[in-house]
Amino acid sequence: MKNKHSLIGLSLFVLVSCGQDVAYALDRTTYHTDVFADNMYQDTVLTSTLAPEYIASTTIYAVNQDNLIAGVTNLKEADRMYNNAVINDDVFMKNNKLSQTIPELKYGFESKLFDGMLHCSDAIRVSKSRLQLQESGFGYVFPNTLTSGTFTGLYIKAGADTLSGGVYISDVKVSLSFYEPLDAINFAKHEFQMEIASVRRSDFPQFYGFYFDDVASGFSLDGVTAFSVTYDILDAAASASNPHYTALFVYEMVIAKSVWH
C-alpha cells in the first residue's frame, strides 16, 4: 500500500509541477540516475519489429540546408503564427503535440516524445524530458496508422559526461525514418537524413525539421505505422569519444497537421 501511495504522490507532484502528460510515464528512477551511461535508452523495437531482416526496401531522402528548418520561427507563416503572433517553442508544441491527437501516446516511458513539454522548472522533469540516445537510436510503433502530415521535426541537443571524458557532439547526421508495412512482418523504410552543424548543447533544445513536399515530392505518409531516430556523429572529437559518455538528447517528435486512422 505504501508503494502505491508513493507512486500516486509522485504522479501528482509531477502533474502539478508541470501540468503535462508526463505524469503517465514510468517512475522517475528509469533512465534517471546519477550515472550518465546508465541513462542511455535501451531500444528493442529496432532489433525486433523493425529489425533489418524485416526491411524489404529503403528509400533515402537528403534534407539539404535549404530545406532544413532550424527553429519554429523559420516555419511557413501559417505554421508559426497563433492569435496573430509569432509562436514560441512552448506554444508550438502545445498546439502540435501528438498526444493531443492520439490519447494512447500519453502512456509509457516514450510518452515524453509526444507530450508537448520541452522543459520544466522542477529538476526531476528536466532530466525526464528527453530520451538519451547512442547512435543506434530507437524505434517506435504507433498505436494508429498515419494518413497524412505536412511537416515533421525533432527537438534535440547534445549531451556528454565531460567529467568522464565525454565530448559534446557538434556535427551530426540525424536519420528520421518512417515505416510502411508491406505485409504482416515486412516494411518499406523511408529515411530522411538531416545534417546538422553546431548542435545546441545547453539549456533549451533546438527544433530541426522539414516539409515533406520540399524534400520528397510525391512521398506520402499514408499507411505509415512506425518511426525511428538514429544518428551518425560527423565531428572527429565526439566520434572518438567513449560512446557511453556522449549522447544525443531527443526531447520531442512532431508530425504537424497529421491525420490518422
C-alpha positions as CSV (number, residue, x, y, z in Angstrom):
1,M,0.0,0.0,0.0
2,K,2.9,2.3,0.8
3,N,4.4,1.9,-2.7
4,K,1.0,2.6,-4.3
5,H,0.7,5.8,-2.3
6,S,4.2,6.8,-3.2
7,L,3.6,6.3,-6.9
8,I,0.3,8.3,-6.7
9,G,2.2,11.0,-4.8
10,L,4.9,11.1,-7.5
11,S,2.4,11.4,-10.3
12,L,0.5,14.2,-8.6
13,F,3.8,16.0,-7.9
14,V,5.0,15.9,-11.5
15,L,1.5,16.7,-12.8
16,V,1.2,19.7,-10.5
17,S,4.8,20.8,-11.2
18,C,4.5,20.6,-15.0
19,G,0.8,20.2,-15.8
20,Q,1.6,17.8,-18.7
21,D,1.1,14.2,-19.8
22,V,4.4,13.1,-18.3
23,A,2.6,12.0,-15.2
24,Y,1.8,8.9,-17.1
25,A,5.5,8.0,-17.8
26,L,7.3,5.4,-15.8
27,D,8.7,6.1,-12.4
28,R,11.5,8.6,-12.1
29,T,14.3,6.1,-11.5
30,T,14.0,4.7,-15.0
31,Y,16.9,6.2,-17.1
32,H,17.2,8.9,-14.4
33,T,20.3,8.2,-12.3
34,D,23.5,9.9,-11.3
35,V,25.4,7.8,-13.7
36,F,25.3,9.2,-17.3
37,A,26.0,5.9,-19.0
38,D,23.1,4.2,-17.2
39,N,20.6,6.7,-18.7
40,M,21.1,5.6,-22.3
41,Y,17.7,4.5,-23.6
42,Q,17.7,0.7,-24.4
43,D,15.7,0.2,-27.6
44,T,14.1,-3.1,-28.5
45,V,12.0,-2.1,-31.5
46,L,14.9,-1.8,-34.0
47,T,16.1,-5.3,-33.0
48,S,12.6,-6.9,-33.3
49,T,9.7,-5.4,-35.2
50,L,11.8,-3.1,-37.3
51,A,14.9,-5.2,-37.4
52,P,16.9,-5.2,-40.7
53,E,15.6,-8.5,-41.8
54,Y,12.1,-7.1,-41.9
55,I,13.0,-4.1,-44.0
56,A,12.2,-5.0,-47.6
57,S,13.2,-1.7,-49.1
58,T,14.8,1.6,-48.0
59,T,14.5,4.9,-49.8
60,I,16.8,7.7,-48.6
61,Y,15.9,11.4,-48.9
62,A,18.6,14.0,-48.2
63,V,17.3,17.1,-46.4
64,N,19.6,19.8,-47.8
65,Q,20.4,23.0,-46.0
66,D,17.8,25.0,-48.0
67,N,15.1,22.7,-46.8
68,L,16.3,22.1,-43.2
69,I,14.2,24.2,-40.8
70,A,16.1,25.3,-37.7
71,G,13.7,26.8,-35.2
72,V,9.9,27.0,-35.3
73,T,10.2,30.7,-36.2
74,N,11.5,29.6,-39.6
75,L,8.4,27.6,-40.4
76,K,6.0,28.9,-43.0
77,E,3.9,31.9,-41.8
78,A,0.7,29.9,-41.3
79,D,2.5,27.4,-39.1
80,R,4.5,29.8,-37.0
81,M,1.6,32.1,-36.1
82,Y,-1.0,31.8,-33.3
83,N,-3.5,34.5,-32.5
84,N,-1.8,36.8,-34.9
85,A,1.5,36.5,-33.1
86,V,4.7,34.5,-33.9
87,I,4.6,31.5,-31.6
88,N,7.5,30.3,-29.4
89,D,8.5,26.7,-29.0
90,D,6.3,26.0,-26.0
91,V,3.1,27.2,-27.7
92,F,4.1,25.3,-30.9
93,M,4.4,22.1,-29.0
94,K,1.2,22.6,-27.0
95,N,-0.7,23.1,-30.3
96,N,1.0,20.2,-32.2
97,K,1.8,17.5,-29.6
98,L,0.8,14.1,-30.9
99,S,-0.8,13.0,-27.6
100,Q,-3.4,15.7,-28.3
101,T,-4.4,13.7,-31.4
102,I,-3.8,10.2,-30.1
103,P,-4.6,9.8,-26.4
104,E,-2.7,6.5,-26.2
105,L,0.5,8.4,-26.7
106,K,0.2,9.8,-23.2
107,Y,1.3,6.4,-21.7
108,G,4.6,4.7,-21.3
109,F,8.2,6.0,-21.0
110,E,8.3,7.3,-24.6
111,S,5.2,9.5,-23.9
112,K,7.7,12.3,-23.2
113,L,8.2,12.4,-27.0
114,F,4.6,13.4,-27.6
115,D,3.5,15.4,-24.5
116,G,4.4,18.8,-25.7
117,M,6.7,19.5,-22.8
118,L,10.2,20.7,-23.7
119,H,11.4,21.9,-20.3
120,C,10.1,22.5,-16.8
121,S,11.1,24.3,-13.6
122,D,11.5,21.2,-11.4
123,A,14.7,19.3,-11.5
124,I,13.1,15.9,-12.0
125,R,11.2,16.9,-15.1
126,V,14.3,18.5,-16.7
127,S,16.0,15.1,-16.7
128,K,12.9,13.2,-17.7
129,S,12.0,15.3,-20.7
130,R,14.2,13.5,-23.2
131,L,15.5,10.2,-24.4
132,Q,19.3,9.9,-24.1
133,L,20.5,8.1,-27.2
134,Q,23.6,6.4,-28.6
135,E,24.0,6.4,-32.4
136,S,21.9,3.2,-32.7
137,G,18.9,5.3,-31.6
138,F,15.4,3.9,-31.1
139,G,12.2,2.9,-32.9
140,Y,8.5,3.3,-32.0
141,V,5.3,1.7,-33.4
142,F,2.3,4.0,-33.3
143,P,-1.0,2.7,-31.9
144,N,-2.7,4.3,-35.0
145,T,-1.9,4.5,-38.7
146,L,-0.9,7.7,-40.4
147,T,-2.9,9.1,-43.4
148,S,-1.1,12.4,-44.0
149,G,1.1,15.1,-42.5
150,T,2.5,18.4,-43.6
151,F,5.9,18.6,-41.9
152,T,7.9,16.9,-39.2
153,G,10.7,17.6,-36.8
154,L,12.7,16.8,-33.7
155,Y,13.8,18.8,-30.7
156,I,17.3,17.8,-29.9
157,K,20.5,18.9,-28.2
158,A,23.9,17.3,-27.4
159,G,24.8,15.8,-24.0
160,A,28.1,14.5,-22.6
161,D,29.6,13.3,-19.3
162,T,32.6,15.6,-19.5
163,L,33.9,14.5,-16.1
164,S,34.4,11.0,-17.5
165,G,36.0,12.3,-20.7
166,G,32.8,12.6,-22.9
167,V,32.8,15.1,-25.7
168,Y,29.8,17.0,-26.8
169,I,28.6,16.3,-30.4
170,S,29.0,19.3,-32.6
171,D,28.1,18.0,-36.1
172,V,25.7,15.1,-36.7
173,K,23.6,13.4,-39.3
174,V,20.2,12.5,-37.9
175,S,18.1,9.9,-39.7
176,L,14.4,10.2,-39.1
177,S,12.7,7.2,-40.7
178,F,9.1,6.3,-41.3
179,Y,7.9,2.7,-41.9
180,E,5.1,1.5,-44.1
181,P,4.0,-2.2,-43.6
182,L,4.0,-4.3,-46.8
183,D,2.5,-7.4,-45.2
184,A,2.3,-8.9,-41.7
185,I,6.0,-8.6,-40.9
186,N,7.8,-6.6,-43.7
187,F,8.2,-2.9,-44.1
188,A,9.2,-0.2,-46.6
189,K,11.5,2.3,-44.9
190,H,11.6,6.0,-45.8
191,E,14.7,7.6,-44.3
192,F,15.1,11.3,-44.1
193,Q,18.7,12.4,-43.4
194,M,19.4,15.8,-41.8
195,E,22.9,17.1,-41.5
196,I,23.1,19.4,-38.5
197,A,26.1,21.6,-37.6
198,S,26.8,23.1,-34.2
199,V,24.2,21.1,-32.3
200,R,23.0,23.0,-29.2
201,R,24.4,21.6,-26.0
202,S,23.0,23.6,-23.2
203,D,19.7,24.9,-22.0
204,F,16.7,24.7,-24.4
205,P,16.7,22.0,-27.2
206,Q,16.6,23.1,-30.8
207,F,13.9,22.3,-33.3
208,Y,15.1,20.7,-36.6
209,G,12.6,19.6,-39.3
210,F,11.4,19.8,-42.8
211,Y,8.3,19.9,-45.0
212,F,7.7,16.6,-46.8
213,D,6.8,18.3,-50.1
214,D,10.1,20.2,-50.1
215,V,12.2,17.1,-49.6
216,A,10.3,14.2,-51.2
217,S,7.9,15.2,-53.9
218,G,5.3,12.5,-54.3
219,F,6.0,10.9,-50.9
220,S,3.0,10.1,-48.8
221,L,2.7,9.2,-45.1
222,D,-0.4,7.2,-45.9
223,G,-0.1,3.8,-44.3
224,V,2.9,4.6,-42.1
225,T,2.7,2.8,-38.7
226,A,6.2,3.4,-37.1
227,F,9.2,5.7,-37.0
228,S,12.8,5.6,-35.8
229,V,15.6,8.0,-35.0
230,T,19.3,7.1,-35.4
231,Y,22.3,9.3,-36.0
232,D,25.9,9.4,-37.1
233,I,28.5,11.7,-35.4
234,L,30.3,13.7,-38.1
235,D,32.9,15.6,-36.0
236,A,36.1,13.7,-35.1
237,A,36.4,14.6,-31.4
238,A,32.9,13.4,-30.5
239,S,33.2,10.4,-32.8
240,A,36.4,9.3,-30.9
241,S,34.7,9.8,-27.5
242,N,33.6,6.8,-25.5
243,P,30.0,6.2,-26.7
244,H,28.9,5.6,-23.1
245,Y,29.7,9.2,-22.3
246,T,28.4,11.0,-25.4
247,A,24.8,11.2,-26.5
248,L,22.1,13.0,-28.4
249,F,19.1,14.0,-26.4
250,V,15.8,13.8,-28.2
251,Y,13.1,15.8,-26.4
252,E,10.1,15.8,-28.7
253,M,8.9,14.5,-32.1
254,V,6.1,16.1,-34.0
255,I,4.2,15.5,-37.2
256,A,2.3,18.7,-37.6
257,K,-1.2,18.7,-39.1
258,S,-1.2,15.0,-39.2
259,V,-4.3,12.8,-39.9
260,W,-4.7,9.3,-38.5
261,H,-7.0,6.3,-38.8
